[in-house]
């Protein structure tokens, strides 16, 4: 079997093209706050601005020094919350070490109506309730859903197995799939014999951050594989699944890079546009 390669670039471009008329009409603005110089963040932010440009979205980079204190960051967040010209904003993670354990407090400080990453409790709670309440859903999980929709991959009635239970990917994608009629299993670092569960998956979502953790013997023929992992190795970037071997068994699979990453960016932009739409109608 030769798997369909699920191109995030193609699916993201389709979403961005759909958004263009709304961007033109509403003229929203996205702000990305960066603290410090994490090199991976630098490249993610660059991708986000390239996509903003593609769709004609106004954007601004607030780059603060590594030494920024919690109080200084909270002040910037407060200013963005109160700036009527700003439709949505994000604080790029990871943050420098002295701020990393303050992420819950930083996330809480973001006005839910401008929470373009969809990380805050209000937007996560709405996503939890049902698909109808998804307004600013978390960007990576909603990008995965859009990718499945773009390639017309059915979710209802399927067994979806999610490996990873982070608050930004694993847990929310499990809920979003559940709310769309999948039967969902979630595995994590304490799950014994992960392969016995992943091998039952019709749809497998790997969101761990461990290169090639999922091997071909852990999946069944015909599985749809969404690889969220981004791992920097001596051989370059790779995902959480052994792409070369699993591609031979899967019916469809995302590449790394070029799979989930562009969908995350496009979802972030969609959230910013939707935020502005709600703000003008309020
Ligand atoms: P995270 O917060 O570190 O969570 C990792 C999850 O994997 C945890 O739930 C952990 O379990 C689980 N885990 C760790 N080792 C495991 C093992 N051996 N077997 C099974 N589960 C294991 O990571 P994250 O933020 O969700 O990100 C996951 C990966 O996706 C990273 O590579 C990240 O860079 C990537 N990512 C990509 C995008 C994108 O747009 N492409 C977006 C976000 C994240 P415990 O909970 O038990 O510790």
py3Dmol code that shows the C-alpha trace and the ligand (Angstrom):
import py3Dmol

protein = """\
ATOM      1  CA  UNK A   1       0.000   0.000   0.000  1.00  0.00           C
ATOM      2  CA  UNK A   2       1.245   3.492  -0.757  1.00  0.00           C
ATOM      3  CA  UNK A   3       0.030   6.123   1.649  1.00  0.00           C
ATOM      4  CA  UNK A   4      -1.519   9.448   0.668  1.00  0.00           C
ATOM      5  CA  UNK A   5       0.797  12.156   1.923  1.00  0.00           C
ATOM      6  CA  UNK A   6      -1.301  14.640   3.851  1.00  0.00           C
ATOM      7  CA  UNK A   7       0.275  17.934   2.881  1.00  0.00           C
ATOM      8  CA  UNK A   8      -0.182  20.573   5.553  1.00  0.00           C
ATOM      9  CA  UNK A   9       1.040  23.187   3.097  1.00  0.00           C
ATOM     10  CA  UNK A  10      -1.759  22.384   0.647  1.00  0.00           C
ATOM     11  CA  UNK A  11      -4.473  22.157   3.315  1.00  0.00           C
ATOM     12  CA  UNK A  12      -3.234  25.331   5.047  1.00  0.00           C
ATOM     13  CA  UNK A  13      -3.188  27.272   1.764  1.00  0.00           C
ATOM     14  CA  UNK A  14      -6.797  26.227   1.157  1.00  0.00           C
ATOM     15  CA  UNK A  15      -7.787  27.532   4.593  1.00  0.00           C
ATOM     16  CA  UNK A  16      -5.811  30.765   4.149  1.00  0.00           C
ATOM     17  CA  UNK A  17      -7.460  31.365   0.767  1.00  0.00           C
ATOM     18  CA  UNK A  18     -10.872  30.916   2.377  1.00  0.00           C
ATOM     19  CA  UNK A  19      -9.958  33.503   5.006  1.00  0.00           C
ATOM     20  CA  UNK A  20      -8.772  36.183   2.567  1.00  0.00           C
ATOM     21  CA  UNK A  21     -12.161  37.873   1.934  1.00  0.00           C
ATOM     22  CA  UNK A  22     -12.858  38.103   5.687  1.00  0.00           C
ATOM     23  CA  UNK A  23      -9.387  39.520   6.323  1.00  0.00           C
ATOM     24  CA  UNK A  24     -10.033  42.150   3.669  1.00  0.00           C
ATOM     25  CA  UNK A  25     -13.398  43.060   5.136  1.00  0.00           C
ATOM     26  CA  UNK A  26     -12.518  43.002   8.853  1.00  0.00           C
ATOM     27  CA  UNK A  27      -8.852  44.123   8.727  1.00  0.00           C
ATOM     28  CA  UNK A  28      -7.816  42.229  11.901  1.00  0.00           C
ATOM     29  CA  UNK A  29      -4.401  42.458  13.529  1.00  0.00           C
ATOM     30  CA  UNK A  30      -2.306  39.710  15.155  1.00  0.00           C
ATOM     31  CA  UNK A  31       0.485  40.424  17.635  1.00  0.00           C
ATOM     32  CA  UNK A  32       3.135  37.852  18.525  1.00  0.00           C
ATOM     33  CA  UNK A  33       4.964  38.415  21.792  1.00  0.00           C
ATOM     34  CA  UNK A  34       8.391  36.777  22.014  1.00  0.00           C
ATOM     35  CA  UNK A  35      10.616  36.799  25.066  1.00  0.00           C
ATOM     36  CA  UNK A  36      14.266  35.855  24.560  1.00  0.00           C
ATOM     37  CA  UNK A  37      15.992  34.183  21.667  1.00  0.00           C
ATOM     38  CA  UNK A  38      14.886  30.516  21.513  1.00  0.00           C
ATOM     39  CA  UNK A  39      16.019  29.543  17.974  1.00  0.00           C
ATOM     40  CA  UNK A  40      13.068  27.207  17.261  1.00  0.00           C
ATOM     41  CA  UNK A  41      10.623  29.944  18.324  1.00  0.00           C
ATOM     42  CA  UNK A  42      12.364  32.317  15.929  1.00  0.00           C
ATOM     43  CA  UNK A  43      11.672  30.032  12.988  1.00  0.00           C
ATOM     44  CA  UNK A  44       8.053  29.321  14.058  1.00  0.00           C
ATOM     45  CA  UNK A  45       7.397  33.053  14.371  1.00  0.00           C
ATOM     46  CA  UNK A  46       8.881  33.670  10.929  1.00  0.00           C
ATOM     47  CA  UNK A  47       6.472  31.079   9.470  1.00  0.00           C
ATOM     48  CA  UNK A  48       3.559  32.786  11.203  1.00  0.00           C
ATOM     49  CA  UNK A  49       4.436  36.181   9.718  1.00  0.00           C
ATOM     50  CA  UNK A  50       4.893  34.669   6.237  1.00  0.00           C
ATOM     51  CA  UNK A  51       1.368  33.238   6.471  1.00  0.00           C
ATOM     52  CA  UNK A  52      -0.006  36.550   7.761  1.00  0.00           C
ATOM     53  CA  UNK A  53       1.465  38.221   4.702  1.00  0.00           C
ATOM     54  CA  UNK A  54      -0.012  35.575   2.383  1.00  0.00           C
ATOM     55  CA  UNK A  55      -3.499  36.320   3.646  1.00  0.00           C
ATOM     56  CA  UNK A  56      -3.032  40.103   4.011  1.00  0.00           C
ATOM     57  CA  UNK A  57      -3.334  40.083   7.803  1.00  0.00           C
ATOM     58  CA  UNK A  58      -1.723  42.959   9.705  1.00  0.00           C
ATOM     59  CA  UNK A  59       0.801  41.655  12.211  1.00  0.00           C
ATOM     60  CA  UNK A  60       3.312  42.909  14.743  1.00  0.00           C
ATOM     61  CA  UNK A  61       6.272  41.286  16.493  1.00  0.00           C
ATOM     62  CA  UNK A  62       6.780  42.417  20.103  1.00  0.00           C
ATOM     63  CA  UNK A  63      10.233  41.063  20.830  1.00  0.00           C
ATOM     64  CA  UNK A  64      11.257  41.457  24.466  1.00  0.00           C
ATOM     65  CA  UNK A  65      14.673  40.719  25.960  1.00  0.00           C
ATOM     66  CA  UNK A  66      15.545  37.431  27.728  1.00  0.00           C
ATOM     67  CA  UNK A  67      15.700  39.310  31.049  1.00  0.00           C
ATOM     68  CA  UNK A  68      12.023  40.418  30.863  1.00  0.00           C
ATOM     69  CA  UNK A  69      10.353  40.019  34.260  1.00  0.00           C
ATOM     70  CA  UNK A  70       6.923  38.502  34.852  1.00  0.00           C
ATOM     71  CA  UNK A  71       5.596  41.954  35.775  1.00  0.00           C
ATOM     72  CA  UNK A  72       6.895  43.476  32.521  1.00  0.00           C
ATOM     73  CA  UNK A  73       5.360  40.675  30.466  1.00  0.00           C
ATOM     74  CA  UNK A  74       2.018  40.962  32.282  1.00  0.00           C
ATOM     75  CA  UNK A  75       2.020  44.713  31.587  1.00  0.00           C
ATOM     76  CA  UNK A  76       2.484  44.087  27.843  1.00  0.00           C
ATOM     77  CA  UNK A  77      -0.353  41.531  27.935  1.00  0.00           C
ATOM     78  CA  UNK A  78      -2.578  44.037  29.727  1.00  0.00           C
ATOM     79  CA  UNK A  79      -1.801  46.702  27.111  1.00  0.00           C
ATOM     80  CA  UNK A  80      -2.658  44.262  24.298  1.00  0.00           C
ATOM     81  CA  UNK A  81      -5.897  43.275  26.043  1.00  0.00           C
ATOM     82  CA  UNK A  82      -6.876  46.953  26.106  1.00  0.00           C
ATOM     83  CA  UNK A  83      -5.684  47.943  22.624  1.00  0.00           C
ATOM     84  CA  UNK A  84      -8.779  48.089  20.400  1.00  0.00           C
ATOM     85  CA  UNK A  85      -6.642  47.778  17.278  1.00  0.00           C
ATOM     86  CA  UNK A  86      -5.350  44.329  18.364  1.00  0.00           C
ATOM     87  CA  UNK A  87      -7.753  41.507  17.446  1.00  0.00           C
ATOM     88  CA  UNK A  88      -5.696  38.603  18.760  1.00  0.00           C
ATOM     89  CA  UNK A  89      -2.290  37.871  20.215  1.00  0.00           C
ATOM     90  CA  UNK A  90      -0.101  35.050  21.436  1.00  0.00           C
ATOM     91  CA  UNK A  91       2.836  34.700  23.776  1.00  0.00           C
ATOM     92  CA  UNK A  92       5.221  32.359  21.979  1.00  0.00           C
ATOM     93  CA  UNK A  93       6.415  29.381  24.046  1.00  0.00           C
ATOM     94  CA  UNK A  94       8.839  28.194  25.294  1.00  0.00           C
ATOM     95  CA  UNK A  95       9.621  31.160  27.516  1.00  0.00           C
ATOM     96  CA  UNK A  96      12.985  31.702  29.244  1.00  0.00           C
ATOM     97  CA  UNK A  97      13.512  29.479  32.313  1.00  0.00           C
ATOM     98  CA  UNK A  98      12.573  32.141  34.866  1.00  0.00           C
ATOM     99  CA  UNK A  99       9.122  32.528  33.212  1.00  0.00           C
ATOM    100  CA  UNK A 100       8.393  28.938  32.190  1.00  0.00           C
ATOM    101  CA  UNK A 101       6.776  27.913  35.465  1.00  0.00           C
ATOM    102  CA  UNK A 102       4.591  31.046  35.295  1.00  0.00           C
ATOM    103  CA  UNK A 103       2.882  29.948  32.071  1.00  0.00           C
ATOM    104  CA  UNK A 104      -0.490  29.246  33.777  1.00  0.00           C
ATOM    105  CA  UNK A 105      -0.508  32.807  35.194  1.00  0.00           C
ATOM    106  CA  UNK A 106       0.561  34.272  31.830  1.00  0.00           C
ATOM    107  CA  UNK A 107      -2.113  32.305  29.974  1.00  0.00           C
ATOM    108  CA  UNK A 108      -4.736  33.453  32.483  1.00  0.00           C
ATOM    109  CA  UNK A 109      -3.789  37.080  31.865  1.00  0.00           C
ATOM    110  CA  UNK A 110      -4.743  36.912  28.152  1.00  0.00           C
ATOM    111  CA  UNK A 111      -8.246  38.230  27.439  1.00  0.00           C
ATOM    112  CA  UNK A 112     -10.210  35.131  26.230  1.00  0.00           C
ATOM    113  CA  UNK A 113     -11.678  37.182  23.366  1.00  0.00           C
ATOM    114  CA  UNK A 114      -8.132  37.767  22.001  1.00  0.00           C
ATOM    115  CA  UNK A 115      -6.654  34.337  22.871  1.00  0.00           C
ATOM    116  CA  UNK A 116      -5.568  33.428  19.312  1.00  0.00           C
ATOM    117  CA  UNK A 117      -3.722  30.286  20.479  1.00  0.00           C
ATOM    118  CA  UNK A 118      -6.871  29.064  22.230  1.00  0.00           C
ATOM    119  CA  UNK A 119      -4.820  28.014  25.279  1.00  0.00           C
ATOM    120  CA  UNK A 120      -6.878  29.680  28.015  1.00  0.00           C
ATOM    121  CA  UNK A 121      -9.392  27.890  30.241  1.00  0.00           C
ATOM    122  CA  UNK A 122     -12.387  29.764  28.765  1.00  0.00           C
ATOM    123  CA  UNK A 123     -11.716  28.723  25.177  1.00  0.00           C
ATOM    124  CA  UNK A 124     -10.651  25.204  26.171  1.00  0.00           C
ATOM    125  CA  UNK A 125     -13.859  24.893  28.193  1.00  0.00           C
ATOM    126  CA  UNK A 126     -16.017  25.953  25.247  1.00  0.00           C
ATOM    127  CA  UNK A 127     -14.205  23.483  22.982  1.00  0.00           C
ATOM    128  CA  UNK A 128     -14.862  20.787  25.599  1.00  0.00           C
ATOM    129  CA  UNK A 129     -18.647  21.353  25.545  1.00  0.00           C
ATOM    130  CA  UNK A 130     -19.362  20.570  21.899  1.00  0.00           C
ATOM    131  CA  UNK A 131     -18.301  21.422  18.344  1.00  0.00           C
ATOM    132  CA  UNK A 132     -20.905  24.231  18.223  1.00  0.00           C
ATOM    133  CA  UNK A 133     -19.153  26.105  21.036  1.00  0.00           C
ATOM    134  CA  UNK A 134     -15.699  26.039  19.443  1.00  0.00           C
ATOM    135  CA  UNK A 135     -14.894  29.708  18.924  1.00  0.00           C
ATOM    136  CA  UNK A 136     -11.136  30.074  19.447  1.00  0.00           C
ATOM    137  CA  UNK A 137     -10.105  26.400  19.753  1.00  0.00           C
ATOM    138  CA  UNK A 138      -6.462  25.475  20.414  1.00  0.00           C
ATOM    139  CA  UNK A 139      -4.560  26.004  17.178  1.00  0.00           C
ATOM    140  CA  UNK A 140      -2.747  22.674  16.677  1.00  0.00           C
ATOM    141  CA  UNK A 141      -5.722  20.392  17.447  1.00  0.00           C
ATOM    142  CA  UNK A 142      -8.081  22.485  15.321  1.00  0.00           C
ATOM    143  CA  UNK A 143      -5.470  22.398  12.541  1.00  0.00           C
ATOM    144  CA  UNK A 144      -5.457  18.588  12.737  1.00  0.00           C
ATOM    145  CA  UNK A 145      -9.256  18.479  12.481  1.00  0.00           C
ATOM    146  CA  UNK A 146      -9.127  20.793   9.469  1.00  0.00           C
ATOM    147  CA  UNK A 147      -6.457  18.579   7.866  1.00  0.00           C
ATOM    148  CA  UNK A 148      -8.709  15.498   8.265  1.00  0.00           C
ATOM    149  CA  UNK A 149     -11.642  17.440   6.823  1.00  0.00           C
ATOM    150  CA  UNK A 150      -9.559  18.752   3.907  1.00  0.00           C
ATOM    151  CA  UNK A 151      -8.598  15.218   2.893  1.00  0.00           C
ATOM    152  CA  UNK A 152     -12.154  13.950   3.554  1.00  0.00           C
ATOM    153  CA  UNK A 153     -11.002  11.460   6.173  1.00  0.00           C
ATOM    154  CA  UNK A 154     -14.029  10.374   8.243  1.00  0.00           C
ATOM    155  CA  UNK A 155     -13.794  10.649  12.032  1.00  0.00           C
ATOM    156  CA  UNK A 156     -17.212   9.434  13.202  1.00  0.00           C
ATOM    157  CA  UNK A 157     -17.213   5.791  14.248  1.00  0.00           C
ATOM    158  CA  UNK A 158     -13.424   5.499  14.004  1.00  0.00           C
ATOM    159  CA  UNK A 159     -11.068   4.463  16.772  1.00  0.00           C
ATOM    160  CA  UNK A 160      -8.678   7.374  17.299  1.00  0.00           C
ATOM    161  CA  UNK A 161      -5.620   6.788  19.446  1.00  0.00           C
ATOM    162  CA  UNK A 162      -3.804   9.862  20.773  1.00  0.00           C
ATOM    163  CA  UNK A 163      -0.288   9.425  22.150  1.00  0.00           C
ATOM    164  CA  UNK A 164       0.499  12.376  24.446  1.00  0.00           C
ATOM    165  CA  UNK A 165      -1.741  14.237  26.891  1.00  0.00           C
ATOM    166  CA  UNK A 166      -0.436  17.806  26.953  1.00  0.00           C
ATOM    167  CA  UNK A 167      -2.905  20.634  27.520  1.00  0.00           C
ATOM    168  CA  UNK A 168      -2.083  22.176  24.127  1.00  0.00           C
ATOM    169  CA  UNK A 169      -2.211  19.097  21.887  1.00  0.00           C
ATOM    170  CA  UNK A 170      -2.983  15.642  23.321  1.00  0.00           C
ATOM    171  CA  UNK A 171      -5.918  16.378  25.617  1.00  0.00           C
ATOM    172  CA  UNK A 172      -7.730  18.893  23.356  1.00  0.00           C
ATOM    173  CA  UNK A 173      -7.379  16.792  20.188  1.00  0.00           C
ATOM    174  CA  UNK A 174      -8.776  13.806  22.125  1.00  0.00           C
ATOM    175  CA  UNK A 175     -11.841  15.872  23.106  1.00  0.00           C
ATOM    176  CA  UNK A 176     -12.288  17.331  19.609  1.00  0.00           C
ATOM    177  CA  UNK A 177     -12.224  13.843  18.085  1.00  0.00           C
ATOM    178  CA  UNK A 178     -14.616  12.540  20.779  1.00  0.00           C
ATOM    179  CA  UNK A 179     -17.018  15.415  20.036  1.00  0.00           C
ATOM    180  CA  UNK A 180     -16.944  14.363  16.364  1.00  0.00           C
ATOM    181  CA  UNK A 181     -18.011  10.804  17.093  1.00  0.00           C
ATOM    182  CA  UNK A 182     -14.697   8.969  17.350  1.00  0.00           C
ATOM    183  CA  UNK A 183     -13.970   6.403  20.034  1.00  0.00           C
ATOM    184  CA  UNK A 184     -10.841   7.777  21.640  1.00  0.00           C
ATOM    185  CA  UNK A 185      -7.960   6.189  23.545  1.00  0.00           C
ATOM    186  CA  UNK A 186      -5.245   8.376  25.060  1.00  0.00           C
ATOM    187  CA  UNK A 187      -1.768   7.018  25.861  1.00  0.00           C
ATOM    188  CA  UNK A 188       1.022   8.740  27.792  1.00  0.00           C
ATOM    189  CA  UNK A 189       4.290   8.053  29.531  1.00  0.00           C
ATOM    190  CA  UNK A 190       2.633   5.882  32.184  1.00  0.00           C
ATOM    191  CA  UNK A 191       0.733   3.708  29.693  1.00  0.00           C
ATOM    192  CA  UNK A 192       2.094   0.158  29.646  1.00  0.00           C
ATOM    193  CA  UNK A 193       2.507  -1.535  26.259  1.00  0.00           C
ATOM    194  CA  UNK A 194       1.513   1.417  24.054  1.00  0.00           C
ATOM    195  CA  UNK A 195       1.778  -0.748  20.932  1.00  0.00           C
ATOM    196  CA  UNK A 196      -1.173  -2.897  22.026  1.00  0.00           C
ATOM    197  CA  UNK A 197      -3.317   0.265  21.877  1.00  0.00           C
ATOM    198  CA  UNK A 198      -1.784   2.079  18.883  1.00  0.00           C
ATOM    199  CA  UNK A 199      -2.189  -1.092  16.825  1.00  0.00           C
ATOM    200  CA  UNK A 200      -5.994  -0.729  17.171  1.00  0.00           C
ATOM    201  CA  UNK A 201      -6.008   2.823  15.772  1.00  0.00           C
ATOM    202  CA  UNK A 202      -7.900   3.800  12.630  1.00  0.00           C
ATOM    203  CA  UNK A 203      -6.550   7.310  13.231  1.00  0.00           C
ATOM    204  CA  UNK A 204      -3.300   7.711  15.160  1.00  0.00           C
ATOM    205  CA  UNK A 205      -2.220  11.087  16.531  1.00  0.00           C
ATOM    206  CA  UNK A 206       1.358  11.149  17.849  1.00  0.00           C
ATOM    207  CA  UNK A 207       2.126  14.205  20.026  1.00  0.00           C
ATOM    208  CA  UNK A 208       5.018  13.213  22.219  1.00  0.00           C
ATOM    209  CA  UNK A 209       8.299  14.826  21.176  1.00  0.00           C
ATOM    210  CA  UNK A 210      10.327  11.586  20.923  1.00  0.00           C
ATOM    211  CA  UNK A 211      11.887  10.819  17.532  1.00  0.00           C
ATOM    212  CA  UNK A 212      10.404   7.750  15.856  1.00  0.00           C
ATOM    213  CA  UNK A 213       8.764   6.468  19.057  1.00  0.00           C
ATOM    214  CA  UNK A 214       6.015   4.858  16.966  1.00  0.00           C
ATOM    215  CA  UNK A 215       7.372   2.072  14.791  1.00  0.00           C
ATOM    216  CA  UNK A 216       5.723   0.086  11.989  1.00  0.00           C
ATOM    217  CA  UNK A 217       4.966  -2.909  14.226  1.00  0.00           C
ATOM    218  CA  UNK A 218       2.811  -0.630  16.418  1.00  0.00           C
ATOM    219  CA  UNK A 219       0.254   0.238  13.712  1.00  0.00           C
ATOM    220  CA  UNK A 220      -2.234  -1.689  11.606  1.00  0.00           C
ATOM    221  CA  UNK A 221      -2.553  -1.657   7.821  1.00  0.00           C
ATOM    222  CA  UNK A 222      -4.579   1.271   6.514  1.00  0.00           C
ATOM    223  CA  UNK A 223      -4.096   3.539   9.541  1.00  0.00           C
ATOM    224  CA  UNK A 224      -4.256   7.332   9.105  1.00  0.00           C
ATOM    225  CA  UNK A 225      -1.253   8.854  10.889  1.00  0.00           C
ATOM    226  CA  UNK A 226      -1.019  12.449  12.074  1.00  0.00           C
ATOM    227  CA  UNK A 227       2.478  13.140  13.351  1.00  0.00           C
ATOM    228  CA  UNK A 228       2.575  16.255  15.529  1.00  0.00           C
ATOM    229  CA  UNK A 229       6.092  15.740  16.879  1.00  0.00           C
ATOM    230  CA  UNK A 230       8.897  18.031  15.819  1.00  0.00           C
ATOM    231  CA  UNK A 231      12.270  16.627  16.845  1.00  0.00           C
ATOM    232  CA  UNK A 232      15.663  18.063  15.957  1.00  0.00           C
ATOM    233  CA  UNK A 233      18.146  15.229  15.406  1.00  0.00           C
ATOM    234  CA  UNK A 234      21.625  15.009  13.850  1.00  0.00           C
ATOM    235  CA  UNK A 235      19.880  13.911  10.633  1.00  0.00           C
ATOM    236  CA  UNK A 236      17.554  16.943  10.634  1.00  0.00           C
ATOM    237  CA  UNK A 237      13.911  17.321  11.631  1.00  0.00           C
ATOM    238  CA  UNK A 238      11.784  14.249  12.241  1.00  0.00           C
ATOM    239  CA  UNK A 239       8.461  13.427  13.811  1.00  0.00           C
ATOM    240  CA  UNK A 240       7.359  10.965  16.478  1.00  0.00           C
ATOM    241  CA  UNK A 241       6.674   8.187  13.967  1.00  0.00           C
ATOM    242  CA  UNK A 242       9.013   6.186  11.774  1.00  0.00           C
ATOM    243  CA  UNK A 243       7.745   7.787   8.550  1.00  0.00           C
ATOM    244  CA  UNK A 244       9.672   5.635   6.043  1.00  0.00           C
ATOM    245  CA  UNK A 245       8.433   2.306   7.465  1.00  0.00           C
ATOM    246  CA  UNK A 246       4.915   3.360   8.503  1.00  0.00           C
ATOM    247  CA  UNK A 247       4.249   4.981   5.123  1.00  0.00           C
ATOM    248  CA  UNK A 248       4.305   1.445   3.668  1.00  0.00           C
ATOM    249  CA  UNK A 249       1.397   0.355   5.931  1.00  0.00           C
ATOM    250  CA  UNK A 250      -0.635   3.550   6.336  1.00  0.00           C
ATOM    251  CA  UNK A 251      -3.452   4.749   4.076  1.00  0.00           C
ATOM    252  CA  UNK A 252      -2.470   8.370   4.796  1.00  0.00           C
ATOM    253  CA  UNK A 253       0.299  10.075   6.742  1.00  0.00           C
ATOM    254  CA  UNK A 254       1.558  13.595   7.480  1.00  0.00           C
ATOM    255  CA  UNK A 255       5.196  14.458   6.764  1.00  0.00           C
ATOM    256  CA  UNK A 256       7.486  16.325   9.181  1.00  0.00           C
ATOM    257  CA  UNK A 257       8.089  19.084   8.289  1.00  0.00           C
ATOM    258  CA  UNK A 258       5.178  20.181   6.091  1.00  0.00           C
ATOM    259  CA  UNK A 259       2.349  18.381   7.898  1.00  0.00           C
ATOM    260  CA  UNK A 260       0.781  19.642  11.117  1.00  0.00           C
ATOM    261  CA  UNK A 261       3.043  22.727  11.411  1.00  0.00           C
ATOM    262  CA  UNK A 262       1.445  24.785   8.595  1.00  0.00           C
ATOM    263  CA  UNK A 263      -2.021  23.785   9.866  1.00  0.00           C
ATOM    264  CA  UNK A 264      -1.208  25.175  13.314  1.00  0.00           C
ATOM    265  CA  UNK A 265      -0.220  28.490  11.741  1.00  0.00           C
ATOM    266  CA  UNK A 266      -3.328  28.659   9.543  1.00  0.00           C
ATOM    267  CA  UNK A 267      -5.561  27.872  12.549  1.00  0.00           C
ATOM    268  CA  UNK A 268      -3.924  30.642  14.535  1.00  0.00           C
ATOM    269  CA  UNK A 269      -4.749  33.063  11.735  1.00  0.00           C
ATOM    270  CA  UNK A 270      -8.309  31.759  11.531  1.00  0.00           C
ATOM    271  CA  UNK A 271      -8.696  32.331  15.278  1.00  0.00           C
ATOM    272  CA  UNK A 272      -7.479  35.901  14.916  1.00  0.00           C
ATOM    273  CA  UNK A 273      -9.986  36.564  12.116  1.00  0.00           C
ATOM    274  CA  UNK A 274     -12.816  34.929  14.096  1.00  0.00           C
ATOM    275  CA  UNK A 275     -11.848  36.951  17.174  1.00  0.00           C
ATOM    276  CA  UNK A 276     -12.170  40.189  15.196  1.00  0.00           C
ATOM    277  CA  UNK A 277     -15.491  39.093  13.732  1.00  0.00           C
ATOM    278  CA  UNK A 278     -16.897  38.527  17.232  1.00  0.00           C
ATOM    279  CA  UNK A 279     -15.394  41.817  18.529  1.00  0.00           C
ATOM    280  CA  UNK A 280     -17.065  43.926  15.831  1.00  0.00           C
ATOM    281  CA  UNK A 281     -20.437  42.248  16.292  1.00  0.00           C
ATOM    282  CA  UNK A 282     -20.363  42.585  20.128  1.00  0.00           C
TER     283      UNK A 282
END
"""
ligand_1 = """\
48
LIG
P 4.627 17.808 25.979
O 3.879 18.853 26.712
O 6.047 17.544 26.318
O 3.821 16.440 26.126
C 4.341 15.230 25.685
C 3.393 14.114 26.012
O 3.994 12.889 25.570
C 3.123 13.950 27.513
O 1.747 13.759 27.722
C 3.926 12.704 27.901
O 3.316 11.913 28.888
C 3.921 11.923 26.601
N 5.055 11.009 26.537
C 6.353 11.270 26.802
N 7.110 10.175 26.599
C 6.270 9.197 26.223
C 6.441 7.836 25.882
N 7.658 7.254 25.890
N 5.365 7.129 25.531
C 4.130 7.717 25.503
N 3.905 9.010 25.810
C 4.965 9.737 26.175
O 4.615 18.060 24.420
P 3.562 18.828 23.449
O 3.624 20.268 23.715
O 2.254 18.131 23.463
O 4.268 18.562 22.050
C 4.492 17.235 21.577
C 5.327 17.309 20.323
O 4.603 18.024 19.330
C 6.657 18.063 20.450
O 7.602 17.472 19.600
C 6.331 19.453 19.970
O 7.456 20.128 19.467
C 5.358 19.125 18.875
N 4.410 20.202 18.568
C 4.251 20.501 17.251
C 3.333 21.458 16.878
C 3.140 21.763 15.444
O 2.462 22.713 15.124
N 3.699 20.965 14.546
C 2.570 22.134 17.840
C 2.744 21.788 19.188
C 3.664 20.803 19.530
P 3.107 12.411 30.428
O 1.968 13.370 30.371
O 2.803 11.164 31.147
O 4.408 13.058 30.822
"""
view = py3Dmol.view(width=600, height=400)
view.addModel(protein, "pdb")
view.setStyle({"model": 0}, {"cartoon": {"style": "trace"}})
view.addModel(ligand_1, "xyz")
view.setStyle({"model": 1}, {"stick": {}})
view.zoomTo()
view.show()
